[in-house]
């Protein structure tokens, strides 16, 4: 379907396995929100552990997102 329309397909999840599949099926990027990011971190904690290890636990809001 995505190859037959002029629509731009952004995948609505940052879960790595889902994103890889979506990109292989025509997605051009990912869009998400805090709820979906939480699901992403919980879906593959071993993948993200070293990437977020240095993020201070006491950050809130925008500071936490940016870190």
C-alpha positions as MATLAB code, in Angstrom:
seq = 'XXXXXXXXXXXXXXXXXXXXXXXXXXXXXXXXXXXXXXXXXXXXXXXXXXXXXXXXXXXXXXXXXXX';
ca = [
       0.000    0.000    0.000;
       2.721    2.515    0.932;
       4.490    1.982   -2.370;
       1.281    2.668   -4.320;
       0.303    5.977   -2.679;
       1.952    9.350   -2.327;
       1.533    9.257    1.434;
       4.553    9.628    3.692;
       4.608    6.881    6.299;
       6.002    7.669    9.756;
       6.015    4.730   12.157;
       4.407    5.396   15.554;
       6.736    3.362   17.765;
      10.414    3.445   18.579;
      10.638   -0.260   19.446;
      13.721   -1.228   17.459;
      12.366   -4.467   15.953;
       9.141   -2.751   14.889;
      11.010    0.245   13.543;
      13.371   -1.931   11.483;
      10.378   -3.695    9.945;
       8.552   -0.412    9.304;
      11.582    1.183    7.647;
      11.894   -1.911    5.457;
       8.275   -1.439    4.447;
       8.529    2.203    3.438;
       8.462    4.234    6.643;
      10.603    7.363    6.414;
      10.979    7.978   10.136;
       9.496    7.568   13.575;
       7.155    9.705   15.604;
       6.443    9.002   19.232;
       5.478   10.467   22.611;
       6.387    9.845   26.281;
       3.938    6.947   26.632;
       5.373    5.195   23.570;
       8.961    5.894   24.651;
       8.207    4.222   27.982;
       6.930    1.175   26.087;
      10.060    1.202   23.966;
      12.369    1.232   26.980;
      10.418   -1.576   28.641;
      10.234   -3.705   25.483;
      14.026   -3.999   25.080;
      15.717   -2.845   28.303;
      18.925   -4.711   27.427;
      19.231   -2.710   24.191;
      18.764    0.659   25.897;
      20.587    0.047   29.223;
      24.001    1.369   28.180;
      22.436    4.208   26.168;
      20.569    5.644   29.154;
      22.931    4.610   31.963;
      24.390    8.117   32.292;
      21.042    9.915   32.394;
      20.601   11.288   35.933;
      17.562    9.760   37.627;
      16.450   13.050   39.216;
      15.736   14.867   35.934;
      12.175   15.839   35.077;
      10.279   16.896   31.978;
      12.219   18.425   29.097;
      15.597   17.926   30.783;
      14.979   14.192   31.049;
      13.775   13.911   27.459;
      16.770   15.815   26.122;
      19.226   13.744   28.180;
];
